[in-house]
Amino acid sequence: MNTKKLLLGIFLLLSFAVVLVIIFMPVFGNGRNGLQFSDDFFNSLAKGSSNFMEHMRHEVAQPQTGTSFAVDISLDNPDQAQKAGALFTQAGAQVEVAGQKLKISGDLGKVLLQAIADAEDAFTGDKLRAPYSFGAKDAVKTWWFSLKKVADALTKQKAFRQARAINEIQERALEPAFNFFGIAPAKVSENIALLTFMLIFYVIYTLWYGYGIYMVCEGLGLGMVKGAKKEV
């Protein structure tokens, strides 16, 4: 037994445990523990690098302006259909709602621009500029499901270019708006110090535990040694 190594290992493991307790305490602002703080921090950085609204508006939606479309779609329930009807009507489309079914026609570019505008409002945390009777997150969710049905219908009509435009807006405008709703965006360039500290701490803390276990084993004489070579 190596007492010095054993005591060092015990000290490392105890100090590791103390830091772990502190990490789980709600002392990192707004009642958050360390894991919640780091989760919010990295989500904010992810949101800060996921704003493609301007690109979607100029490169995807505006080229579709003047492109007419007419589809019949069916949503999950009448309530969702009513919300979708309000969205497409706000975008200038002609909409007929019958139960959970909708008949929609209009300018695809204007519809996509309205979807992006609502997604951007939800993404930035602002109230929707459009006068809907439901909230921003609900609007984005309804846009996603209803546009998916529209894209499927356009694909059946062999309007593949229009369907691809819808899919891209779903993925790069509506999905980030929904997934990052309520999260404050942050730029990596403005948080280099904290980001560097957290990454270095993660590496050191992992090694801290591993080295503690190693020293305890060494102290108890459980270390691995190379066996003696037998000569014939």
C-alpha positions as CSV (number, residue, x, y, z in Angstrom):
1,M,0.0,0.0,0.0
2,N,1.2,3.5,-0.9
3,T,-0.3,5.8,1.7
4,K,0.7,9.0,-0.1
5,K,-1.0,8.0,-3.4
6,L,-4.0,6.7,-1.5
7,L,-4.5,10.0,0.3
8,L,-4.0,12.0,-2.9
9,G,-6.6,9.9,-4.6
10,I,-9.1,10.3,-1.8
11,F,-8.5,14.0,-1.8
12,L,-9.1,14.2,-5.5
13,L,-12.3,12.2,-5.3
14,L,-13.6,14.2,-2.4
15,S,-12.9,17.5,-4.0
16,F,-14.5,16.2,-7.2
17,A,-17.6,15.4,-5.2
18,V,-17.7,18.9,-3.6
19,V,-17.5,20.5,-7.0
20,L,-20.2,18.2,-8.3
21,V,-22.5,19.2,-5.4
22,I,-21.9,22.9,-6.3
23,I,-22.7,22.2,-9.9
24,F,-26.1,20.8,-8.9
25,M,-26.9,23.8,-6.6
26,P,-29.2,26.5,-8.0
27,V,-26.5,29.2,-7.7
28,F,-25.9,30.0,-11.4
29,G,-28.5,32.7,-11.9
30,N,-32.3,32.5,-12.2
31,G,-32.5,29.5,-10.0
32,R,-30.5,27.3,-12.4
33,N,-27.9,24.7,-11.5
34,G,-24.7,24.3,-13.5
35,L,-26.1,21.8,-16.0
36,Q,-29.1,24.1,-16.7
37,F,-26.8,27.1,-17.1
38,S,-24.5,25.3,-19.5
39,D,-27.4,23.9,-21.4
40,D,-29.0,27.4,-21.8
41,F,-25.6,28.8,-22.8
42,F,-24.9,26.4,-25.6
43,N,-28.5,26.6,-26.8
44,S,-28.1,30.4,-27.0
45,L,-24.9,30.0,-29.0
46,A,-26.6,27.5,-31.3
47,K,-29.5,29.9,-31.8
48,G,-27.1,32.8,-32.5
49,S,-25.7,30.8,-35.4
50,S,-29.0,29.5,-36.8
51,N,-30.7,32.7,-38.0
52,F,-31.2,32.1,-41.8
53,M,-34.3,34.2,-42.1
54,E,-32.9,36.8,-44.5
55,H,-31.4,34.2,-46.7
56,M,-34.7,32.3,-46.8
57,R,-36.5,35.5,-47.6
58,H,-34.3,36.7,-50.4
59,E,-33.0,33.4,-51.9
60,V,-35.9,31.1,-51.5
61,A,-39.3,32.8,-50.9
62,Q,-39.0,35.9,-53.1
63,P,-38.0,33.9,-56.3
64,Q,-41.4,32.1,-55.8
65,T,-43.3,35.4,-55.9
66,G,-45.8,35.3,-58.8
67,T,-45.9,31.5,-58.8
68,S,-49.6,30.4,-58.5
69,F,-50.6,27.2,-56.7
70,A,-53.8,25.5,-55.8
71,V,-54.0,22.5,-53.5
72,D,-56.5,20.5,-51.4
73,I,-55.0,19.4,-48.1
74,S,-56.3,17.7,-44.9
75,L,-55.0,18.4,-41.5
76,D,-55.3,16.5,-38.2
77,N,-58.3,18.2,-36.8
78,P,-60.8,21.1,-37.5
79,D,-59.0,23.4,-34.9
80,Q,-55.7,23.0,-36.7
81,A,-57.5,23.6,-40.0
82,Q,-59.0,26.9,-38.7
83,K,-55.6,28.1,-37.6
84,A,-54.0,27.2,-41.0
85,G,-56.8,29.0,-42.7
86,A,-56.0,32.1,-40.7
87,L,-52.3,31.8,-41.7
88,F,-52.9,31.4,-45.4
89,T,-55.6,34.1,-45.5
90,Q,-53.1,36.5,-43.8
91,A,-50.7,35.7,-46.6
92,G,-53.2,36.7,-49.2
93,A,-54.3,33.3,-50.3
94,Q,-57.9,32.2,-51.0
95,V,-58.9,29.6,-48.4
96,E,-62.0,27.4,-48.0
97,V,-62.2,25.4,-44.7
98,A,-64.5,22.5,-44.3
99,G,-63.9,20.6,-41.1
100,Q,-60.2,19.5,-41.2
101,K,-59.9,20.0,-45.0
102,L,-58.7,23.1,-46.8
103,K,-58.8,24.2,-50.4
104,I,-56.0,26.8,-50.8
105,S,-54.9,28.8,-53.8
106,G,-52.8,31.9,-54.3
107,D,-49.3,33.2,-54.7
108,L,-46.7,30.8,-53.3
109,G,-44.1,33.4,-52.8
110,K,-46.4,35.6,-50.7
111,V,-47.4,32.6,-48.6
112,L,-43.7,31.7,-48.0
113,L,-42.8,35.3,-47.1
114,Q,-45.6,35.4,-44.5
115,A,-44.4,32.1,-43.0
116,I,-40.9,33.5,-42.8
117,A,-42.2,36.7,-41.2
118,D,-44.0,34.8,-38.5
119,A,-41.0,32.5,-38.0
120,E,-38.8,35.5,-37.6
121,D,-41.1,37.0,-35.0
122,A,-41.1,33.8,-33.0
123,F,-37.3,33.4,-33.4
124,T,-36.5,36.9,-32.1
125,G,-39.1,36.5,-29.3
126,D,-41.2,39.4,-30.5
127,K,-45.0,39.3,-30.6
128,L,-46.4,38.3,-34.0
129,R,-47.1,41.3,-36.2
130,A,-50.0,39.4,-37.8
131,P,-53.3,39.6,-35.9
132,Y,-53.8,35.9,-35.2
133,S,-55.9,34.7,-32.3
134,F,-53.1,32.3,-31.2
135,G,-49.5,32.7,-30.2
136,A,-46.2,32.7,-32.1
137,K,-45.2,29.1,-31.3
138,D,-48.6,27.8,-32.2
139,A,-48.4,29.7,-35.5
140,V,-45.0,28.3,-36.4
141,K,-46.2,24.8,-35.6
142,T,-49.3,25.2,-37.7
143,W,-47.2,26.6,-40.6
144,W,-44.9,23.6,-40.5
145,F,-47.7,21.0,-40.6
146,S,-49.8,22.8,-43.2
147,L,-46.9,23.6,-45.5
148,K,-45.8,20.0,-45.3
149,K,-49.2,19.0,-46.7
150,V,-48.9,21.7,-49.3
151,A,-45.4,20.4,-50.4
152,D,-46.8,16.9,-50.6
153,A,-49.6,18.0,-52.8
154,L,-47.3,20.0,-55.0
155,T,-45.0,17.0,-55.4
156,K,-48.0,15.0,-56.6
157,Q,-48.5,17.8,-59.2
158,K,-44.9,17.4,-60.2
159,A,-44.1,21.0,-59.0
160,F,-40.9,19.8,-57.5
161,R,-39.1,23.2,-57.4
162,Q,-41.9,24.7,-55.4
163,A,-42.0,21.7,-53.0
164,R,-38.3,22.0,-52.4
165,A,-38.6,25.7,-51.6
166,I,-41.2,24.8,-49.0
167,N,-39.1,22.1,-47.5
168,E,-36.1,24.4,-47.2
169,I,-38.2,27.0,-45.4
170,Q,-39.5,24.4,-43.0
171,E,-36.0,23.2,-42.1
172,R,-34.1,26.5,-42.0
173,A,-36.8,29.0,-40.8
174,L,-39.7,27.3,-39.1
175,E,-37.8,24.5,-37.3
176,P,-35.2,26.9,-35.7
177,A,-38.0,29.3,-34.7
178,F,-39.9,26.5,-33.0
179,N,-36.9,24.7,-31.4
180,F,-35.3,27.9,-30.1
181,F,-38.5,29.6,-29.0
182,G,-37.9,31.7,-25.8
183,I,-34.1,31.3,-25.9
184,A,-32.0,34.4,-26.0
185,P,-29.5,34.3,-28.9
186,A,-25.8,34.7,-28.3
187,K,-22.8,35.0,-30.6
188,V,-19.7,32.9,-30.2
189,S,-17.5,35.9,-30.9
190,E,-18.9,37.7,-27.9
191,N,-18.5,34.7,-25.5
192,I,-15.1,33.4,-26.3
193,A,-13.8,33.6,-22.7
194,L,-16.7,31.7,-21.2
195,L,-16.8,29.2,-24.0
196,T,-13.1,28.5,-23.6
197,F,-13.4,28.2,-19.8
198,M,-16.3,25.7,-20.0
199,L,-14.6,23.5,-22.6
200,I,-11.3,23.5,-20.6
201,F,-13.1,22.8,-17.4
202,Y,-14.9,19.9,-18.9
203,V,-11.6,18.3,-19.9
204,I,-10.0,19.0,-16.6
205,Y,-13.0,17.8,-14.6
206,T,-13.1,14.5,-16.5
207,L,-9.4,13.9,-16.0
208,W,-9.8,15.0,-12.3
209,Y,-12.1,12.0,-11.6
210,G,-10.1,9.6,-13.6
211,Y,-6.8,10.5,-12.0
212,G,-8.5,10.3,-8.5
213,I,-9.6,6.7,-9.2
214,Y,-6.2,5.9,-10.6
215,M,-4.4,7.2,-7.5
216,V,-6.7,5.3,-5.1
217,C,-6.0,2.1,-7.0
218,E,-2.3,2.8,-7.0
219,G,-2.4,3.5,-3.3
220,L,-4.2,0.2,-2.6
221,G,-1.6,-1.7,-4.6
222,L,-4.1,-2.4,-7.4
223,G,-2.0,-0.9,-10.2
224,M,-1.1,-2.9,-13.2
225,V,2.5,-3.9,-13.6
226,K,4.3,-5.5,-16.4
227,G,4.9,-9.2,-15.8
228,A,8.4,-10.5,-15.7
229,K,9.6,-12.1,-18.9
230,K,10.2,-15.8,-18.6
231,E,13.2,-17.2,-20.3
232,V,13.2,-20.7,-21.7
